[in-house]
Amino acid sequence: MADAFSPDVSDRICKHMNDDHAEAVLVYAKVFGGAKEAIAAQMLKIDADGMDLQIQQAAATAPVRITFDHTLQDSEDAHQTLIAMVKQARAN
């Protein structure tokens, strides 16, 4: 295993996703989190089983938990899984 999902690893992944891939985070919320009315989303935490998002809907915010289809092994697995999820969402 390349690395565990320590708070530092989670923070690094979340910062990267929020700073560089905000559109993908919103796609995760809408497609995999069922938050069709979301207008913005932020990744708060990622672990081996899923990710926690904060979504913005009109005038309210709400938490969304998205569970992965498998237990992630490390940050490289997270990277590949997040890419696959956004490709899947955009294909549908």
Secondary structure as a PSIPRED ss2 file (coil, helix, strand):
# PSIPRED VFORMAT (PSIPRED V4.0)

   1 M C   1.000  0.000  0.000
   2 A C   1.000  0.000  0.000
   3 D C   1.000  0.000  0.000
   4 A C   1.000  0.000  0.000
   5 F C   1.000  0.000  0.000
   6 S C   1.000  0.000  0.000
   7 P H   0.000  1.000  0.000
   8 D H   0.000  1.000  0.000
   9 V H   0.000  1.000  0.000
  10 S H   0.000  1.000  0.000
  11 D H   0.000  1.000  0.000
  12 R H   0.000  1.000  0.000
  13 I H   0.000  1.000  0.000
  14 C H   0.000  1.000  0.000
  15 K H   0.000  1.000  0.000
  16 H H   0.000  1.000  0.000
  17 M H   0.000  1.000  0.000
  18 N H   0.000  1.000  0.000
  19 D H   0.000  1.000  0.000
  20 D H   0.000  1.000  0.000
  21 H C   1.000  0.000  0.000
  22 A H   0.000  1.000  0.000
  23 E H   0.000  1.000  0.000
  24 A H   0.000  1.000  0.000
  25 V H   0.000  1.000  0.000
  26 L H   0.000  1.000  0.000
  27 V H   0.000  1.000  0.000
  28 Y H   0.000  1.000  0.000
  29 A H   0.000  1.000  0.000
  30 K H   0.000  1.000  0.000
  31 V H   0.000  1.000  0.000
  32 F H   0.000  1.000  0.000
  33 G C   1.000  0.000  0.000
  34 G C   1.000  0.000  0.000
  35 A C   1.000  0.000  0.000
  36 K C   1.000  0.000  0.000
  37 E C   1.000  0.000  0.000
  38 A C   1.000  0.000  0.000
  39 I C   1.000  0.000  0.000
  40 A E   0.000  0.000  1.000
  41 A E   0.000  0.000  1.000
  42 Q E   0.000  0.000  1.000
  43 M E   0.000  0.000  1.000
  44 L E   0.000  0.000  1.000
  45 K E   0.000  0.000  1.000
  46 I E   0.000  0.000  1.000
  47 D C   1.000  0.000  0.000
  48 A C   1.000  0.000  0.000
  49 D C   1.000  0.000  0.000
  50 G E   0.000  0.000  1.000
  51 M E   0.000  0.000  1.000
  52 D E   0.000  0.000  1.000
  53 L E   0.000  0.000  1.000
  54 Q E   0.000  0.000  1.000
  55 I E   0.000  0.000  1.000
  56 Q E   0.000  0.000  1.000
  57 Q E   0.000  0.000  1.000
  58 A C   1.000  0.000  0.000
  59 A C   1.000  0.000  0.000
  60 A E   0.000  0.000  1.000
  61 T E   0.000  0.000  1.000
  62 A E   0.000  0.000  1.000
  63 P E   0.000  0.000  1.000
  64 V E   0.000  0.000  1.000
  65 R E   0.000  0.000  1.000
  66 I E   0.000  0.000  1.000
  67 T E   0.000  0.000  1.000
  68 F C   1.000  0.000  0.000
  69 D C   1.000  0.000  0.000
  70 H C   1.000  0.000  0.000
  71 T C   1.000  0.000  0.000
  72 L C   1.000  0.000  0.000
  73 Q C   1.000  0.000  0.000
  74 D C   1.000  0.000  0.000
  75 S H   0.000  1.000  0.000
  76 E H   0.000  1.000  0.000
  77 D H   0.000  1.000  0.000
  78 A H   0.000  1.000  0.000
  79 H H   0.000  1.000  0.000
  80 Q H   0.000  1.000  0.000
  81 T H   0.000  1.000  0.000
  82 L H   0.000  1.000  0.000
  83 I H   0.000  1.000  0.000
  84 A H   0.000  1.000  0.000
  85 M H   0.000  1.000  0.000
  86 V H   0.000  1.000  0.000
  87 K H   0.000  1.000  0.000
  88 Q H   0.000  1.000  0.000
  89 A H   0.000  1.000  0.000
  90 R H   0.000  1.000  0.000
  91 A H   0.000  1.000  0.000
  92 N C   1.000  0.000  0.000
